[in-house]
Amino acid sequence: MLVHIFKQLWNRKRSNLWIGIELLLVFCLLWYIVDYFFVLEYNKSLSSCRDLDHTWQVNVALLPAEHPDYQPSESDSTALLDNYNRVLDRIRRYKDVEALTVLSGWSTPGGGSFYGDWFRSRRDTTREGNGQAIMFDPQTDFFKVFRHTTQDGKPVSVEDFDWSDPKAIVIGDLAAKTFFPDGKLLGEVLESPNSPEDYYFVVKGSIGDIKRFDYERPQLAFYRPERIKPDNIANMEIAIRSREHLSDGRFLQNFKNAMSRELRIGNFYLRGIKSYNQINAETDFTFGQTSDVRIRTGMMLFFLVNIMLCVMGTFWYRIRVRRDEVGLRMAMGSTRTNIRKMLILEGLCLLAVVVLPAMLIEAQFVYLGLIDTLGQGKNNLGYLPDRLVLRFILTNLLTWALLAVVIVAAIWLPADKAAKMAPAEALHYE
């Protein structure tokens, strides 16, 4: 049957040429869109090895000096630190708080702030890289609050590492592979290329990688201690994990009602509380991640609808002018099922013919580097989208499958209508 179909296509080569050119252009355009979303969804599927659900940023502030309730006697460094620790104790003892940590305001999980560190391995100074420095007080359990895990999913705790050394540092798995590909990292030194004698840290272990944005790849991450002191309290933030038996809305209301008065200690007061999931969503929107994905998704849907309408119109007309042929085939004994099958196979064969020239055109886009979509080429340590040949084959298969579905849907209605004609009515057109 396929030989017969290809003969039919050759006999109608002039009209099929224009349809083929149309399918060629549509295939290349659709492939470019599919490639973008392939990388996007791949990046999104990568684990971030942490969990922001049921986590909260507790905003505790100091009364200004001009406030009527301000107490000058509570403003010296000793009283400030004592009162801050009392605030932490009261939050920690609240019945629905599971864990608490204090971290630098530059280290907000899911936030837009970014404090970068550039390091190299002291053992092999050719291995260097930059990433985000995440600083927290190791007397509080940062890893438990955000449920950090190893790359294979095992939970980690601050207690798993030795923080007695003020130069201690824990690194992400990606950083471990970047600086110490042989896997020997305990006790190794990461140093600044600019001031290696003054700015260096001793590696105490590694944990799973995190992502700054949901649609990006994991980044290099360095976890460093920053203990609470009177002169840095204003730059620190309190993070907690709530127990899961309460909904977020219920916990939020209960915490505000119970702690607004409890946290009025010295010059401290509770300014507000916000979920880290909300912070993450706001960050995606602020940095254009949300709008970029929405715009590209809208464009893809727009093109898909137009492609389907265009292909449907083309094949509708093509089948309409061939009603005489349909009539002859039915008069000679072809069943309605065979008519539908033949017309659909013709469309799929036309699509198969254009795949090779379409791939040759697409290869030029790859060669010129025009498919450097989100995350492509960054932290290239074996991610699937960086295997260009495999990625090229997979995205073309997805494009073919998507366009094949569109063509079958576009042909089905006119083919079904043509197949349902009575043979005498079909022969009338002859």
Disulfide bonds with the S-S distance in Angstrom:
none
